[in-house]
């Protein structure tokens, strides 16, 4: 399981902030253990160990081992529930700039090319048939809040409300993403490529396609075995370079995008044919996953006096 922390991850941070709980995690790295065994190894009382166990359970860092025919709760073994924890604290922007915000609904693409597995889903139903590219030209596609494909791209054309007095200072793209697997696979890397105005910005490797827990917003009718949530990513293009969540991915700058030169901005999200990890792409909209948003494209700018 891949666990990403956002501003609501305080319980996880608290759970990790203890030498005793760190020792419990180290012990569980090697073998499942129950409270009695942990207490003996740590030379602590069972009551104290139980309190630490409860905090780690509440934070979803450890869990009870399943499929054991043990009725005595004191003898039940605990195991690690995660193998990776990522702390994602994107900095809020406090800039003396104006901003143009475009919310892009998933089904409002202007061009696409997709290879199965693929599909679309609205808040209430699957759109068309699963793994049928014809669903991507259905009239119902405008209601899509989940979109996925194994290889290919979707491309959006967004109105550019710039005028001759504006100068672009920063472009920010945010969206919830994962890779794509026929059902789900938490360890399924995929290189997702981003383009603005046909300029390749770089790639981000999604670590997997997640269904270990249900997405906070994912509709109840959606099968538990299928994609439940993604990771919220922030891509920013500045006058210096391009980065994702503060990590540089390329030397592309705003000047390369020529934002001021066109009445439109073209956004393309792709699994390229030459990618090393072709694990597909899933985009989560406002009614799926963990974040109540569609694709957001913001352009920060200054205005000539």
C-alpha positions as CSV (number, residue, x, y, z in Angstrom):
1,X,0.0,0.0,0.0
2,X,1.1,3.5,-0.8
3,X,0.0,6.1,1.8
4,X,0.2,9.8,0.9
5,X,-0.3,12.5,3.6
6,X,-2.0,15.7,2.9
7,X,-3.2,18.4,5.3
8,X,-5.4,15.8,7.0
9,X,-2.5,13.4,7.8
10,X,-1.9,14.7,11.4
11,X,-2.8,11.3,12.9
12,X,-0.1,9.6,10.9
13,X,2.5,12.2,11.9
14,X,1.5,11.8,15.5
15,X,1.8,8.0,15.2
16,X,5.3,8.2,13.8
17,X,6.5,10.7,16.5
18,X,7.4,8.1,19.1
19,X,10.5,6.0,19.7
20,X,8.4,3.2,21.1
21,X,6.1,3.1,18.1
22,X,9.2,3.3,15.8
23,X,10.5,0.2,17.6
24,X,7.2,-1.6,17.1
25,X,7.3,-0.9,13.4
26,X,10.9,-2.1,13.2
27,X,9.9,-5.4,14.9
28,X,6.9,-5.9,12.6
29,X,9.2,-5.4,9.6
30,X,10.5,-8.9,10.1
31,X,7.6,-10.9,11.4
32,X,4.0,-10.6,12.6
33,X,3.7,-10.3,16.4
34,X,0.9,-10.0,19.0
35,X,0.7,-7.6,21.9
36,X,2.2,-10.0,24.4
37,X,5.2,-10.8,22.1
38,X,5.8,-7.1,21.5
39,X,5.6,-6.2,25.2
40,X,8.2,-8.9,26.0
41,X,10.6,-7.7,23.3
42,X,10.2,-4.0,24.3
43,X,10.2,-4.8,28.0
44,X,7.0,-2.8,28.5
45,X,3.6,-3.7,30.0
46,X,0.9,-5.0,27.7
47,X,-1.3,-2.0,28.5
48,X,1.3,0.5,27.3
49,X,2.0,-1.5,24.1
50,X,-1.8,-1.7,23.5
51,X,-2.1,2.1,23.6
52,X,0.8,2.4,21.1
53,X,-0.8,-0.3,18.9
54,X,-4.1,1.6,18.9
55,X,-2.5,4.8,17.6
56,X,-0.7,2.9,14.8
57,X,-3.9,1.1,13.9
58,X,-5.9,4.4,13.8
59,X,-3.4,5.9,11.5
60,X,-3.7,2.8,9.2
61,X,0.0,2.1,9.5
62,X,-0.5,-1.4,11.0
63,X,-3.4,-3.9,10.9
64,X,-4.4,-7.3,12.2
65,X,-3.2,-10.2,10.2
66,X,-6.1,-11.8,8.4
67,X,-7.2,-15.4,8.0
68,X,-5.9,-16.6,11.4
69,X,-8.2,-18.9,13.4
70,X,-7.6,-17.1,16.7
71,X,-10.4,-16.1,19.0
72,X,-8.3,-14.6,21.8
73,X,-7.7,-11.0,20.7
74,X,-4.6,-10.9,22.9
75,X,-3.0,-13.5,20.6
76,X,-3.8,-11.9,17.3
77,X,-0.8,-10.8,15.2
78,X,-0.2,-7.4,13.8
79,X,1.5,-6.7,10.5
80,X,2.5,-3.5,8.6
81,X,-0.3,-2.1,6.5
82,X,1.9,0.1,4.3
83,X,5.3,-0.2,2.6
84,X,5.6,3.5,1.7
85,X,4.6,6.8,3.3
86,X,4.8,10.0,1.3
87,X,4.4,13.4,2.9
88,X,2.9,15.8,0.3
89,X,2.6,19.3,1.6
90,X,2.5,21.5,-1.5
91,X,3.2,25.1,-0.6
92,X,0.4,27.6,-0.9
93,X,1.2,30.4,-3.3
94,X,1.3,33.9,-1.8
95,X,2.3,35.9,-4.9
96,X,1.5,39.5,-5.9
97,X,-0.1,38.2,-9.1
98,X,-3.5,38.0,-10.7
99,X,-4.8,34.6,-11.5
100,X,-7.0,33.0,-14.2
101,X,-8.5,29.7,-13.0
102,X,-9.9,27.1,-15.5
103,X,-11.7,24.1,-14.2
104,X,-11.7,21.4,-16.8
105,X,-14.2,18.6,-16.6
106,X,-12.7,15.2,-17.6
107,X,-15.1,14.6,-20.5
108,X,-14.5,17.9,-22.2
109,X,-11.5,16.8,-24.2
110,X,-11.1,18.0,-27.7
111,X,-9.0,15.1,-29.0
112,X,-8.1,11.6,-27.8
113,X,-6.6,8.3,-28.7
114,X,-7.0,5.4,-26.2
115,X,-6.1,1.7,-26.0
116,X,-8.0,-0.7,-23.7
117,X,-8.3,-1.2,-20.9
118,X,-10.2,2.0,-21.1
119,X,-13.4,3.7,-20.1
120,X,-15.4,6.5,-18.5
121,X,-17.7,6.7,-15.5
122,X,-20.0,9.4,-14.3
123,X,-21.2,9.9,-10.7
124,X,-24.0,7.4,-11.4
125,X,-22.9,4.9,-14.0
126,X,-20.3,3.5,-16.4
127,X,-20.5,5.5,-19.7
128,X,-21.0,3.2,-22.6
129,X,-19.3,-0.2,-22.4
130,X,-16.0,-1.0,-20.7
131,X,-13.0,-1.3,-22.9
132,X,-14.9,0.2,-25.9
133,X,-13.2,3.2,-27.4
134,X,-16.6,4.3,-28.8
135,X,-17.6,5.4,-25.2
136,X,-15.1,8.3,-25.6
137,X,-17.4,9.8,-28.3
138,X,-20.6,9.2,-26.4
139,X,-22.8,12.2,-25.7
140,X,-22.7,11.2,-22.0
141,X,-18.9,11.7,-21.9
142,X,-19.4,15.3,-20.7
143,X,-20.6,13.8,-17.4
144,X,-17.4,11.8,-16.8
145,X,-15.8,12.0,-13.4
146,X,-13.5,9.1,-13.9
147,X,-11.4,8.4,-17.1
148,X,-8.9,5.6,-17.7
149,X,-6.9,4.0,-20.5
150,X,-3.8,1.7,-20.9
151,X,-2.0,3.8,-23.6
152,X,-2.8,6.9,-25.6
153,X,-3.8,10.5,-24.6
154,X,-6.5,13.0,-23.9
155,X,-6.2,16.6,-25.0
156,X,-8.1,19.6,-23.8
157,X,-8.3,23.1,-25.4
158,X,-8.9,25.8,-22.8
159,X,-9.9,29.5,-23.5
160,X,-7.0,31.8,-22.8
161,X,-8.3,35.0,-21.4
162,X,-5.0,36.9,-21.8
163,X,-4.8,40.3,-23.4
164,X,-1.9,42.3,-24.7
165,X,-1.3,43.9,-21.3
166,X,-0.8,40.6,-19.5
167,X,2.5,38.8,-18.8
168,X,2.5,35.1,-17.7
169,X,4.4,34.5,-14.4
170,X,3.4,31.0,-13.5
171,X,1.3,28.1,-14.8
172,X,-0.1,25.6,-12.4
173,X,-1.8,22.3,-13.2
174,X,-3.4,20.2,-10.5
175,X,-5.2,16.8,-10.8
176,X,-5.7,13.5,-9.1
177,X,-3.9,10.6,-10.9
178,X,-3.0,7.0,-10.7
179,X,-1.9,4.3,-13.2
180,X,-4.3,1.9,-14.8
181,X,-4.7,-1.9,-14.2
182,X,-7.5,-4.2,-15.4
183,X,-8.8,-4.4,-11.8
184,X,-6.2,-2.8,-9.5
185,X,-2.6,-3.2,-8.6
186,X,-1.0,-1.0,-5.9
187,X,2.4,-1.6,-7.4
188,X,2.0,-0.8,-11.1
189,X,4.3,2.1,-12.1
190,X,3.3,4.3,-15.1
191,X,5.1,7.2,-16.7
192,X,2.5,10.0,-17.3
193,X,3.6,12.7,-19.7
194,X,2.4,16.3,-19.8
195,X,2.3,18.7,-22.7
196,X,1.2,22.4,-22.9
197,X,0.8,23.9,-26.3
198,X,2.5,20.8,-27.8
199,X,5.6,21.4,-25.7
200,X,6.7,18.3,-23.7
201,X,6.9,19.4,-20.0
202,X,8.1,16.1,-18.6
203,X,6.8,12.9,-16.9
204,X,5.7,11.8,-13.4
205,X,5.7,8.1,-12.6
206,X,2.6,7.1,-10.8
207,X,3.5,4.3,-8.4
208,X,0.3,2.3,-8.7
209,X,-3.5,1.9,-9.2
210,X,-5.0,1.9,-5.7
211,X,-7.9,-0.1,-4.2
212,X,-6.6,-1.0,-0.8
213,X,-9.3,1.4,0.7
214,X,-12.3,3.1,-0.8
215,X,-11.9,6.6,-2.1
216,X,-13.5,9.2,0.1
217,X,-15.7,10.4,-2.8
218,X,-15.9,7.2,-4.9
219,X,-19.6,6.3,-5.4
220,X,-20.9,3.3,-3.4
221,X,-22.0,1.5,-6.6
222,X,-18.4,1.4,-7.9
223,X,-16.8,-2.1,-7.3
224,X,-14.3,-2.3,-4.4
225,X,-11.8,-4.2,-6.6
226,X,-11.5,-1.3,-9.1
227,X,-9.6,2.0,-8.9
228,X,-10.6,3.9,-5.8
229,X,-8.3,7.0,-5.6
230,X,-5.2,8.6,-6.9
231,X,-2.5,11.1,-5.8
232,X,-3.1,14.8,-6.1
233,X,-0.2,16.3,-8.1
234,X,0.7,19.9,-8.7
235,X,2.7,20.7,-11.8
236,X,4.2,24.2,-12.1
237,X,5.9,25.9,-15.0
238,X,7.9,29.0,-14.0
239,X,10.3,31.4,-15.7
240,X,13.1,29.0,-14.6
241,X,11.9,25.4,-15.0
242,X,9.1,22.9,-14.6
243,X,8.4,20.8,-11.5
244,X,5.9,18.5,-9.8
245,X,5.4,19.1,-6.1
246,X,8.5,21.1,-5.9
247,X,10.7,18.6,-7.7
248,X,12.2,19.7,-11.0
249,X,11.3,17.5,-14.0
250,X,12.5,19.5,-16.9
251,X,14.1,22.8,-17.9
252,X,11.0,23.9,-19.9
253,X,10.1,27.5,-19.0
254,X,7.0,29.7,-19.5
255,X,8.7,31.4,-22.4
256,X,8.8,28.0,-24.2
257,X,5.0,27.8,-23.9
258,X,4.2,31.2,-25.5
259,X,1.1,31.6,-23.4
260,X,0.6,35.2,-24.5
261,X,0.5,34.3,-28.2
262,X,-2.7,32.3,-28.6
263,X,-6.4,32.7,-27.6
264,X,-6.2,29.0,-26.4
265,X,-4.1,26.8,-24.2
266,X,-3.7,23.2,-25.2
267,X,-3.2,20.6,-22.5
268,X,-2.3,17.0,-23.3
269,X,-1.9,14.1,-20.8
270,X,-0.4,11.0,-22.3
271,X,1.0,7.6,-21.9
272,X,3.6,7.8,-24.7
273,X,4.5,4.8,-26.8
274,X,8.2,5.1,-25.9
275,X,7.6,5.2,-22.2
276,X,9.7,2.9,-20.0
277,X,6.7,2.2,-17.7
278,X,3.5,2.0,-19.8
279,X,1.2,1.3,-16.9
280,X,-1.7,3.4,-18.1
281,X,-3.5,6.4,-16.7
282,X,-6.5,7.1,-14.5
283,X,-7.8,10.6,-13.9
284,X,-10.2,11.2,-11.0
285,X,-12.8,14.0,-11.2
286,X,-14.9,15.7,-8.5
287,X,-17.1,12.6,-7.7
288,X,-14.3,10.0,-7.5
289,X,-11.1,9.5,-5.4
290,X,-10.1,11.6,-2.5
291,X,-10.2,15.2,-3.8
292,X,-13.4,17.1,-4.8
293,X,-12.0,18.7,-7.9
294,X,-11.7,18.3,-11.7
295,X,-8.6,19.2,-13.6
296,X,-7.5,22.7,-12.5
297,X,-5.3,24.9,-14.7
298,X,-4.2,28.3,-13.3
299,X,-2.2,31.0,-15.0
300,X,-0.7,33.6,-12.7
301,X,0.1,36.9,-14.5
302,X,1.0,40.6,-14.0
303,X,-0.7,43.4,-15.8
304,X,1.1,46.4,-17.4
305,X,0.1,49.7,-15.9
